[in-house]
Amino acid sequence: NFIKENYSEKITLANASSLVNMSEGAFSTFFSQTTKRPFFSFLNEYRIKMARKLLSETDMRANEIGYACGYECLQFFYRQFMKYIECSPQGYRKKIHP
């Protein structure tokens, strides 16, 4: 729920771990064991999921979407989008709205 409600903000391991009264290391280990992926991979997957939704449902520009989804660096947003979706945000939009 924390990620769902705050994905558009800067999220740190310290923020997340303090919510459950755990050290950063213990939280990171627990999260990885529970979800089978690291915390920041989970966060990036969620942010890209939301970016896909905005690309399909709005006419916002890709850079606006990157910032709206919590990415402070657009280059990182584009790299993450390519990593998970295997095309650029613009390419994704063209695929779903030919």
C-alpha positions in Angstrom: 0.0 0.0 0.0 2.9 2.4 0.8 4.2 2.1 -2.8 0.7 2.3 -4.3 0.0 5.5 -2.4 3.5 7.1 -2.8 5.0 5.8 -6.0 5.1 9.3 -7.5 7.3 10.6 -4.6 10.9 9.9 -3.7 10.9 6.6 -1.9 14.0 5.4 0.0 14.7 2.1 1.7 14.8 4.1 5.0 11.2 5.4 4.4 9.9 1.9 3.7 11.8 0.1 6.5 10.8 2.7 9.1 7.1 1.9 8.4 7.6 -1.6 9.7 10.1 -0.8 12.4 12.9 -2.7 10.8 16.5 -1.8 9.9 17.1 -1.1 6.2 19.2 -4.3 5.9 16.6 -6.5 7.7 13.8 -5.0 5.6 15.7 -5.5 2.4 16.3 -9.1 3.2 12.8 -9.7 4.3 11.3 -8.0 1.2 13.5 -9.9 -1.2 12.7 -13.3 0.5 9.0 -12.5 0.5 8.6 -11.1 -3.0 11.5 -12.9 -4.7 12.8 -9.6 -6.0 14.6 -6.6 -4.5 12.7 -3.7 -3.1 13.8 -1.3 -5.8 13.0 -3.8 -8.6 9.5 -4.0 -7.2 9.2 -0.2 -7.0 10.4 0.2 -10.6 8.1 -2.4 -11.9 5.1 -0.7 -10.2 6.2 2.7 -11.5 6.5 1.4 -15.1 3.1 -0.3 -14.7 1.6 3.1 -13.8 3.5 4.8 -16.7 2.0 2.3 -19.1 -1.4 3.1 -17.7 -0.8 6.9 -18.2 0.5 6.3 -21.7 -2.6 4.4 -22.7 -5.2 6.5 -20.9 -3.9 10.1 -21.3 -2.2 12.3 -23.8 0.6 13.4 -21.4 4.0 13.5 -22.9 6.4 10.8 -21.9 8.7 13.0 -19.9 5.7 14.3 -17.9 4.7 10.7 -17.2 8.2 9.9 -16.1 8.2 12.7 -13.5 4.6 11.9 -12.5 5.6 8.3 -11.8 8.4 9.3 -9.4 11.4 9.3 -11.6 13.7 12.3 -10.9 15.9 11.5 -14.0 14.3 11.0 -17.3 17.2 9.0 -18.7 16.7 6.5 -15.9 12.9 6.4 -16.6 13.6 5.6 -20.3 16.2 2.9 -19.4 13.7 1.3 -16.9 10.9 1.4 -19.4 13.1 -0.3 -22.1 14.2 -2.9 -19.5 10.7 -3.9 -18.5 8.7 -3.2 -21.7 11.4 -3.6 -24.3 10.4 -0.5 -26.2 10.4 3.3 -25.6 7.4 5.0 -24.0 6.6 6.6 -27.4 6.9 3.2 -29.1 4.6 1.7 -26.5 2.0 4.4 -27.1 2.2 3.9 -30.9 1.7 0.1 -30.4 -1.5 0.6 -28.3 -2.8 3.6 -30.3 -1.8 2.9 -33.9 
